[in-house]
Amino acid sequence: MSKVLVSYQTLYGATREAASVIADTLEKDYGFQVDLYQLEENKITPDSSDYESIIIGSCIFHGKWGKSAEEFLRNDFTNKNVAVFVCAGFAGEEKLHNQAHRVFLEEVLEKYPRLKPVSMKAFGGRVPRAKIPHIWYLQATKKMPSFGYDTRNLEKVKEWAHELGNLFRKT
Ligand SMILES: Cc1cc2nc3c(=O)[nH]c(=O)nc-3n(C[C@H](O)[C@H](O)[C@H](O)COP(=O)(O)O)c2cc1C
């Protein structure tokens, strides 16, 4: 049976939530055998030779990928289906979505030319108010009101999971 790895890095949980929806959909609706794996610093990364398809997801902070997720992109995934996604507050806003896609996906992937993803998606995110200092939150939302918005949309994540399910089935 075809095996899929859904790997992700998260801090506040939005990327984990998206990765879980993707993993569930591929397992339940498409019958793939799926492993869900959290990429973290100082943790061994999974052996990619076990999988036909690899999905890599990262949270975005200060315009950057999580370090462990970006390091994972350096692997040799020749002959595998690779799909990449990010969860970033601004990517969930209509006005900023295309820019987020370009900066957080296209420009980052240009650094790893041997990686040729079959698909890439930028999803929204959320800054959990309780997890950052109140004064800091107030300052940030004053400068950028949209910083405080919850821009997640799990329906979009699910739609993408179906796209991937169909793509992976064909190969
Ligand atoms: C300190 C800080 C910096 C952030 N920087 C960005 C950013 O540069 N661009 C963006 O779109 N979202 C930014 N965000 C929002 C995160 O992308 C959002 O919280 C996302 O859900 C993080 O993923 P995670 O929940 O999986 O950790 C930032 C949030 C914080 C708290």
The ligand as an ORCA input file, in Angstrom:
! r2SCAN-3c Opt
* xyz 0 1
  C       5.916     36.900     16.656
  C       5.045     36.524     15.498
  C       5.473     36.779     14.203
  C       4.657     36.432     13.112
  N       5.084     36.719     11.853
  C       4.271     36.455     10.804
  C       4.678     36.823      9.474
  O       5.773     37.340      9.243
  N       3.804     36.572      8.458
  C       2.578     35.977      8.667
  O       1.838     35.783      7.706
  N       2.186     35.609      9.914
  C       2.998     35.837     10.980
  N       2.613     35.459     12.242
  C       1.370     34.660     12.417
  C       1.688     33.147     12.368
  O       2.001     32.780     11.055
  C       0.478     32.331     12.895
  O       0.430     32.475     14.299
  C       0.528     30.850     12.519
  O      -0.650     30.242     12.987
  C       1.763     30.152     13.097
  O       1.704     28.769     12.851
  P       1.483     27.730     14.064
  O       0.143     28.073     14.682
  O       1.501     26.402     13.417
  O       2.627     27.929     15.023
  C       3.405     35.800     13.329
  C       2.997     35.533     14.643
  C       3.795     35.887     15.725
  C       3.311     35.598     17.112
*
